[in-house]
Amino acid sequence: MRKHRVLRVIGCVVGAIVIILLYEMIGIFAAYKKQPELSEETKQSLHPEDIYTDATVEERACIIEENGDALLQRVRLIEQAKEEIILSTFAFHDDDSGQIMMGALLRAAERNVHIRILVDGFESWTAMEGNAYFYAMSSHPNIEIKVYNRATPLKPWEMMGRMHDKYLIADGKTYILGGRNTYNYFLGEFPGHKNYDRDVLVVCENPQADSSVNQLLAYFETIWSQKDCKYFHDKEKLADRKSVKQAKKDVQTAFATYYEAQKDTITDTDFEKDTVATDKIMLISNPIHTGAKEPTAWYEMGVLMKQAKKRVKIHTPYIICNDMMYDTWSDVAENVPEFTVMTNSVANNGNPFGSADYQKNRDKISSTGVTIWEYEGGYSYHGKSILIDDDISIIGSFNMDMRSVYLDTELMLVIRSKEINTQLESAMMKYEQGARQVLADGQYANPYHVEPIALTPKRRRRVFVVRYLLGWLRFLF
């Protein structure tokens, strides 16, 4: 009798789990499986060709290539801010670089700088909830933290809309925008795993209405004020908790140590010597609502790539395409003499979903006419950049996958400047010298004598499971 009761309980638990999983999957599929087409009305509102018009004010820029420099320049902007700091990040952790960033932000708040931080709701749920370090931030009277689309399993039809933007703005004049999240993988030179990525530093001393910094500020205000963004534990009484007081001391100590080691650069106010003048900078973005989105950023980048006269070079961590995306690349290949893409090899890719889909669809990608290079650098390459001819550079958060096209908020900077283009080409070539070219027959050309990364048994099993059991979810990857 007891055995039958136990079996009934187990059956009820299993049944409940199955019902919950079905509820989640049906909700997600109903909201996100259908990928919207770009309407003619939306097309008419987009003007990527404006990058070729004259700018009303000069904006200077430089590419930030190294992880150590990426942390240093962020701290530099925060330390020199006098009025306001805006930080938008997909993920924020309390590791070494995260604590240094928190220490810098708290120090700025102590000198009455107004700070607003926006973090993705799913990432905040996994890394920030219950965390004394983030409560030390959110409880400060000069710091506001909001989360975009707080994840809740009760509403699966809203869960997949993520905020993937990564930028830092200081005093409405200087900003960093790119693909780096706020933790050790991307910022600083700390032991352990890391990802290679890329940012742009932009300086505008006298912003005008059409300057990129004002475009970015307007974008932030719109997303900050929408109903999907909610405050993160903003009660000042949290600061009285013993754990929060200790966390505040920890980040202050971490920052003080870092500051002393990097003081000369952090206090250097001359950005002109670090940057070059640009002809124009323009922001490209996706819609900001949490549902399935029209592919606006993809369309605008596609227009610019198709207009290239000589070359288009793409760097992306992942390639997960649908037919619309393949068609865009086929059009580029048909119209542009040199069209290449570099992505991580199956063995070098840190994302098992990206690895599995690329392994399955590499021939289909190649059939568009693009020349593929596979990066074998040992650490996963996370940069998202496009080089067009000798004067257009596009850098930001957008991966060449369906998630970036249809689900996430995304930002890309389009920069018209031959000097920035040269900087980007040099940075890209550094990685391509650690890559092999995929030939039409599936073999490789290896002009740089690169030793391929071995696909370990563990990673092979992971890729196999994702490819054959979860491939039907590729539109969510």
C-alpha positions in Angstrom: 0.0 0.0 0.0 2.8 2.4 1.0 4.6 1.6 -2.3 1.6 2.5 -4.3 1.3 5.8 -2.4 4.9 6.6 -3.1 4.4 5.8 -6.8 1.4 8.0 -7.0 3.3 10.9 -5.4 6.2 10.4 -7.8 3.7 10.3 -10.7 2.0 13.5 -9.5 5.4 15.3 -9.2 6.5 14.1 -12.7 3.1 15.1 -14.1 3.3 18.6 -12.5 6.8 19.1 -14.0 5.6 18.1 -17.4 2.7 20.5 -17.2 5.0 23.3 -16.1 7.4 22.6 -18.9 4.6 22.5 -21.5 3.2 25.8 -20.1 6.6 27.4 -20.4 7.2 26.1 -23.9 3.8 26.9 -25.3 4.0 30.5 -23.9 7.5 31.0 -25.4 6.5 29.5 -28.8 3.3 31.5 -29.0 5.1 34.8 -28.4 8.4 34.3 -30.3 8.2 31.5 -32.9 6.7 33.8 -35.5 9.5 36.1 -36.7 8.1 39.5 -37.9 8.8 40.8 -41.3 9.9 44.3 -41.8 7.0 46.4 -42.8 7.2 49.0 -45.6 6.2 51.7 -43.1 9.2 50.8 -40.9 11.5 50.7 -43.9 10.5 54.2 -44.8 11.4 55.4 -41.3 15.0 54.0 -41.4 17.7 55.9 -43.1 21.1 54.1 -42.8 22.3 56.1 -45.8 22.4 59.2 -43.6 25.9 58.1 -42.5 27.1 59.6 -45.7 25.6 63.1 -45.0 27.6 65.8 -43.2 27.7 65.9 -39.4 26.8 69.1 -37.6 29.5 68.6 -34.9 32.7 66.7 -34.6 32.8 63.5 -32.6 36.2 61.9 -31.9 36.6 58.1 -31.4 39.0 55.2 -30.9 38.6 51.5 -30.7 39.2 49.7 -27.3 40.6 46.3 -28.2 42.1 44.9 -25.0 40.1 43.7 -21.9 42.5 45.5 -19.6 42.1 48.8 -21.4 38.3 48.3 -21.5 38.1 48.3 -17.7 40.6 51.1 -17.4 38.7 53.4 -19.8 35.4 52.7 -18.1 36.9 53.6 -14.7 38.5 56.7 -16.3 35.1 58.0 -17.5 33.4 57.3 -14.2 36.1 58.9 -12.1 36.0 62.1 -14.2 32.2 62.5 -14.4 30.9 65.5 -12.6 27.1 65.3 -13.1 25.7 62.0 -14.4 26.7 58.5 -15.3 24.6 56.0 -17.2 25.5 52.4 -17.4 23.6 49.9 -19.4 24.8 46.3 -19.3 23.4 42.9 -20.2 25.2 41.2 -17.3 26.9 42.6 -14.1 28.7 40.3 -11.7 30.4 40.8 -8.3 33.8 39.4 -9.3 37.1 41.4 -9.5 36.2 43.8 -12.3 32.6 44.0 -11.2 33.7 45.1 -7.7 36.1 47.7 -9.2 33.3 49.1 -11.3 31.0 49.2 -8.2 33.7 50.9 -6.2 34.2 53.6 -8.9 30.4 54.1 -9.2 30.0 54.4 -5.4 32.9 56.9 -5.2 31.2 59.0 -7.9 27.9 58.8 -6.0 29.6 60.0 -2.9 30.6 63.2 -4.7 26.9 63.7 -5.7 27.1 62.4 -9.3 23.7 61.0 -10.3 24.0 57.4 -11.4 21.5 55.3 -13.4 22.2 51.6 -14.1 20.1 49.4 -16.3 20.6 45.6 -16.4 18.8 42.8 -18.2 16.1 41.2 -16.1 17.1 37.6 -16.5 20.8 38.3 -15.8 19.9 40.4 -12.8 17.7 37.6 -11.5 20.6 35.1 -11.6 23.5 37.4 -10.5 22.1 40.3 -8.5 19.1 39.1 -6.4 20.0 38.6 -2.8 23.5 40.0 -3.4 24.8 42.4 -0.8 27.2 44.1 -3.3 24.3 45.2 -5.5 22.2 46.2 -2.5 25.1 48.5 -1.5 24.7 50.2 -4.9 20.9 50.3 -5.1 20.4 51.6 -1.5 22.6 54.7 -2.2 20.5 57.8 -2.6 22.4 58.9 -5.7 22.2 55.6 -7.5 19.2 54.2 -9.3 19.1 50.6 -10.7 16.4 49.2 -13.0 16.1 45.9 -14.6 14.7 45.3 -18.1 11.9 42.8 -18.3 12.3 41.0 -15.0 12.2 37.3 -15.7 9.2 35.4 -14.4 8.3 31.8 -15.2 4.6 32.8 -14.7 4.8 34.8 -17.9 6.8 32.7 -20.4 5.5 34.8 -23.3 7.6 37.7 -22.0 10.7 35.9 -20.9 12.7 35.8 -24.2 12.8 39.5 -24.7 16.3 40.5 -23.4 18.2 43.7 -23.2 21.6 43.0 -24.8 22.9 46.6 -24.9 26.3 47.5 -23.4 27.3 51.2 -23.0 28.5 53.7 -20.4 27.8 57.5 -20.8 29.6 60.2 -18.7 28.1 63.7 -18.4 26.3 63.4 -21.8 29.5 63.9 -23.7 31.7 60.8 -23.6 30.7 57.2 -23.9 31.9 53.7 -24.5 29.7 51.3 -26.5 30.4 47.7 -27.6 30.0 44.1 -26.8 31.5 43.7 -23.4 29.5 42.7 -20.3 30.5 43.9 -16.8 32.6 41.1 -15.4 36.0 39.4 -15.6 35.4 37.5 -18.9 35.3 40.9 -20.6 37.0 43.5 -18.4 40.4 43.5 -16.9 43.3 41.0 -16.9 42.4 38.5 -14.2 43.2 34.8 -14.0 40.8 32.3 -15.5 38.6 32.3 -18.6 38.2 35.4 -20.8 36.4 36.4 -24.0 37.9 38.7 -26.6 35.7 41.6 -27.5 35.6 45.2 -28.8 34.3 48.6 -27.8 34.4 52.2 -29.1 35.2 55.2 -27.1 33.4 58.4 -28.4 34.0 62.0 -27.2 31.8 64.9 -28.2 32.6 68.2 -26.5 29.6 70.1 -27.8 26.8 67.7 -28.6 24.2 68.7 -31.1 20.8 67.1 -31.8 22.0 64.7 -34.4 25.2 63.7 -32.7 25.5 60.0 -31.7 25.8 60.8 -28.0 22.5 62.5 -28.1 21.0 59.6 -30.1 22.3 57.2 -27.4 20.9 59.4 -24.6 17.5 59.6 -26.2 17.5 55.8 -26.7 18.4 55.3 -23.0 15.7 57.6 -21.8 13.1 55.8 -23.9 14.0 52.4 -22.6 14.5 53.5 -19.0 11.0 55.0 -18.8 9.1 52.1 -20.4 6.8 49.9 -18.3 9.1 46.8 -18.7 11.8 48.4 -16.6 11.4 48.1 -12.9 13.4 49.4 -9.9 15.8 47.0 -8.3 15.6 47.1 -4.4 15.8 50.8 -4.0 15.1 51.0 -0.2 17.8 53.0 1.5 17.4 51.0 4.7 19.2 48.1 3.0 22.4 50.0 3.6 22.0 49.3 7.3 22.5 45.5 6.9 25.8 44.2 8.2 26.4 42.3 4.9 25.7 45.4 2.8 28.1 47.5 4.9 30.8 44.9 4.5 30.1 44.7 0.7 30.5 48.4 0.5 33.9 48.2 2.2 35.0 45.4 -0.1 34.3 47.4 -3.3 35.9 50.5 -1.9 39.0 48.5 -1.1 39.0 46.9 -4.5 38.7 50.2 -6.2 41.3 51.9 -4.1 43.9 49.2 -4.9 43.1 49.4 -8.6 43.1 53.3 -8.6 46.6 53.4 -7.1 48.0 51.1 -9.7 46.3 53.0 -12.6 46.2 56.5 -11.3 48.1 58.2 -14.1 45.7 57.1 -16.8 42.5 57.4 -14.7 43.3 61.1 -13.9 44.3 61.9 -17.5 41.7 64.3 -18.9 43.1 64.6 -22.4 40.9 62.4 -24.6 42.0 64.2 -27.8 45.3 62.5 -27.9 43.7 59.1 -27.6 41.0 59.6 -30.3 40.7 60.6 -33.9 38.2 62.9 -35.6 35.4 61.1 -37.5 33.3 62.3 -40.4 30.1 61.0 -38.8 28.8 58.5 -36.2 25.3 57.1 -36.2 23.4 54.7 -33.9 21.5 51.6 -35.2 19.1 49.9 -32.9 16.4 47.3 -32.6 12.9 48.0 -31.2 12.9 48.1 -27.4 9.7 46.3 -26.5 9.9 42.7 -25.1 8.0 40.9 -27.8 9.3 39.5 -31.1 10.8 42.5 -33.0 10.9 43.6 -36.6 14.5 43.1 -37.9 15.4 46.8 -38.1 19.1 46.7 -37.2 19.7 43.7 -39.5 18.0 45.6 -42.4 20.0 48.8 -41.9 23.3 46.9 -41.7 22.3 45.0 -44.8 21.6 48.2 -46.7 25.1 49.5 -45.9 26.8 46.2 -46.8 25.0 45.9 -50.1 26.2 49.4 -51.1 29.9 48.4 -50.6 32.1 49.0 -53.6 35.0 46.7 -52.7 34.7 44.7 -49.5 32.6 43.7 -46.5 34.3 41.9 -43.6 32.2 40.6 -40.7 33.3 39.3 -37.3 30.8 37.5 -35.1 30.9 34.9 -32.3 27.9 33.0 -33.7 26.1 32.5 -37.0 22.5 31.2 -36.7 20.5 32.3 -39.7 17.0 31.9 -41.1 16.2 32.2 -44.9 15.8 36.0 -44.7 19.3 36.3 -43.3 20.8 33.9 -45.8 19.1 36.0 -48.6 20.7 39.2 -47.3 24.2 37.6 -47.3 23.6 36.2 -50.8 22.7 39.7 -52.0 25.9 41.1 -50.4 28.0 38.3 -52.0 26.5 39.0 -55.4 27.1 42.7 -55.3 30.5 43.0 -53.4 33.8 41.6 -54.8 35.2 40.6 -51.4 32.8 39.3 -48.7 34.2 37.4 -45.7 33.0 36.4 -42.2 35.1 35.2 -39.3 33.5 33.2 -36.5 34.6 30.7 -33.8 35.3 27.2 -34.9 33.1 24.5 -33.4 35.8 23.6 -30.9 36.6 27.2 -30.0 33.1 28.5 -29.5 32.1 29.1 -25.9 28.4 28.8 -26.7 27.2 25.2 -27.3 24.2 26.4 -29.2 26.3 28.5 -31.5 28.7 25.6 -32.0 26.0 23.1 -32.8 24.1 25.2 -35.2 27.3 26.3 -37.0 28.4 22.6 -37.3 25.1 21.7 -38.9 24.6 24.7 -41.2 28.2 25.6 -42.3 27.6 24.5 -45.9 24.4 26.5 -46.1 26.2 29.6 -44.8 29.0 29.0 -47.4 26.5 28.6 -50.2 25.5 32.3 -49.8 28.9 33.1 -51.4 30.5 34.4 -48.2 34.1 33.2 -47.4 34.3 31.8 -43.9 37.2 32.0 -41.6 37.2 29.9 -38.4 38.9 31.4 -35.3 41.1 28.9 -33.3 42.5 31.2 -30.6 41.9 29.1 -27.6 39.6 31.7 -25.9 36.2 32.4 -27.5 36.0 35.4 -29.7 33.0 37.6 -28.8 33.6 40.7 -31.0 30.7 41.9 -33.2 32.0 44.2 -36.0 31.6 44.9 -39.7 34.1 46.6 -42.0 32.8 48.2 -45.2 35.2 49.5 -47.9 37.8 51.8 -46.4 35.6 54.3 -44.5 32.7 52.5 -42.7 33.0 50.6 -39.4 30.2 49.1 -37.5 30.8 47.9 -33.9 28.4 47.0 -31.1 26.4 44.2 -29.4 24.8 42.5 -32.4 25.5 38.8 -33.1 24.8 37.3 -36.5 22.0 35.1 -35.0 18.2 35.1 -34.9 18.2 36.2 -31.2 19.9 39.4 -32.1 17.7 39.9 -35.2 14.3 39.3 -33.6 14.4 39.0 -29.8 17.0 41.2 -28.1 17.5 45.0 -27.9 20.7 45.6 -29.8 22.9 48.6 -30.5 25.5 49.1 -33.2 27.6 52.2 -33.9 28.1 53.1 -37.6 31.3 55.2 -37.9 32.4 56.9 -41.1 36.1 57.5 -40.7 39.1 56.1 -42.7 41.3 56.2 -39.6 38.8 54.2 -37.5 38.4 51.8 -40.4 42.2 51.3 -40.4 42.1 50.7 -36.7 39.4 48.1 -37.0 41.0 46.3 -39.9 44.2 46.0 -38.0 42.3 44.6 -34.9 40.4 42.2 -37.1 43.5 40.9 -38.9 45.1 40.1 -35.5 42.4 37.5 -35.0 42.2 36.3 -38.6 45.9 35.4 -38.3 44.6 32.8 -35.7 42.0 31.5 -38.1 41.7 29.0 -41.0 39.7 29.6 -44.2 36.9 27.2 -45.0 37.1 26.0 -48.7 34.1 25.1 -50.9 34.8 21.4 -50.5 34.8 21.6 -46.7 38.6 21.5 -46.4 40.8 24.3 -45.1 43.3 26.8 -46.4 45.7 27.6 -43.6 47.9 30.5 -44.7 48.8 31.5 -41.1 49.8 27.9 -40.1 47.2 27.8 -37.3 46.9 24.7 -35.1 43.2 23.9 -34.8 41.6 23.5 -31.3 40.8 19.9 -30.5 37.1 19.1 -30.0 37.1 17.4 -26.6 34.8 14.5 -25.9 32.9 16.6 -23.4 32.3 19.4 -25.9 31.5 16.9 -28.6 28.8 15.3 -26.5 27.4 18.8 -25.6 27.3 19.8 -29.3 25.7 16.5 -30.2 22.9 16.9 -27.6 22.2 20.5 -28.6 22.3 19.8 -32.4 20.0 16.7 -32.4 17.8 17.2 -29.3 17.5 21.0 -29.1 18.0 22.2 -32.7 14.2 22.9 -33.0 14.8 25.8 -30.6 17.5 27.4 -32.7 15.4 30.6 -33.1 15.9 31.2 -29.3 19.7 30.6 -29.3 
